[in-house]
């Protein structure tokens, strides 16, 4: 039954099938701030993609690494204070 509720929750989230662009990261700072409040310092790219409603995890990873190379650890993304994040690079 847990799988059914997860499927319903996942189906309810809008997912973007196009490759992510910088504009699709607008929700990242707020999500990171909440993540830090929960004491989490590193997350998978899949977790970020799910939070932002994105499908293409590899493209998201490339986009984030290009704009914030010091936060890419190859396997995980280093969560930082959202107030210092800008999607301008």
matplotlib code that plots the C-alpha trace (Angstrom):
import matplotlib.pyplot as plt

x = [0.0, 2.9, 3.9, 0.4, 0.6, 4.1, 2.8, -0.1, 2.2, 4.7, 1.9, 0.5, 3.8, 4.2, 7.4, 9.2, 10.3, 12.5, 16.1, 16.5, 17.5, 18.7, 15.1, 14.0, 16.3, 14.3, 13.0, 16.4, 17.4, 14.3, 14.6, 18.2, 17.4, 14.8, 17.2, 19.9, 17.3, 16.9, 20.7, 21.4, 24.7, 24.8, 22.0, 21.8, 21.0, 17.9, 16.7, 17.1, 15.4, 12.5, 12.1, 12.1, 9.9, 12.6, 13.1, 16.6, 18.9, 22.1, 21.2, 20.4, 23.8, 25.6, 23.7, 24.4, 28.1, 28.5, 27.1, 28.5, 31.5, 32.8, 29.5, 29.7, 31.4, 30.8, 28.2, 26.5, 25.6, 26.8, 23.9, 24.7, 22.9, 20.2, 20.9, 24.3, 23.0, 22.3, 21.5, 23.6, 26.8]
y = [0.0, 2.4, 2.0, 3.1, 6.3, 7.1, 6.6, 9.0, 11.6, 11.3, 11.6, 14.7, 16.5, 18.3, 17.0, 18.9, 16.7, 19.3, 19.7, 22.0, 25.6, 28.1, 29.4, 25.9, 26.3, 29.2, 27.0, 25.7, 28.4, 27.9, 24.2, 24.4, 26.6, 24.1, 21.2, 23.0, 23.6, 19.8, 19.4, 18.0, 19.1, 16.9, 15.6, 13.5, 15.1, 12.8, 14.4, 17.9, 16.9, 15.4, 18.6, 20.8, 18.5, 17.8, 14.5, 14.8, 14.3, 14.2, 17.5, 19.0, 17.8, 19.4, 22.6, 22.9, 21.9, 24.6, 27.3, 26.2, 24.0, 24.2, 22.6, 19.5, 16.6, 14.2, 12.1, 14.6, 18.3, 20.4, 22.3, 25.9, 28.9, 29.9, 33.6, 33.4, 31.4, 33.1, 31.4, 33.8, 31.9]
z = [0.0, 0.6, -3.0, -4.1, -2.0, -3.4, -6.9, -6.2, -4.7, -7.6, -10.1, -8.4, -8.9, -12.3, -14.0, -16.7, -19.6, -21.3, -20.2, -17.2, -17.8, -15.2, -14.9, -13.7, -10.7, -9.2, -6.4, -5.4, -2.9, -0.8, -1.0, 0.1, 3.0, 4.3, 3.7, 5.8, 8.6, 8.7, 9.2, 5.7, 4.1, 0.9, -1.3, -4.5, -7.8, -8.0, -4.7, -6.2, -9.5, -7.6, -5.4, -8.5, -10.6, -13.2, -15.1, -16.6, -13.7, -15.8, -17.4, -14.0, -12.7, -15.6, -15.2, -11.5, -11.9, -14.6, -12.5, -9.1, -9.7, -6.1, -4.9, -7.2, -5.5, -8.4, -6.5, -4.3, -4.2, -1.3, 0.1, 1.0, 2.5, -0.1, 0.6, -1.1, -4.1, -7.4, -10.7, -12.6, -11.9]

ax = plt.figure().add_subplot(projection="3d")
ax.plot(x, y, z, "-o")
ax.set_aspect("equal")
plt.show()
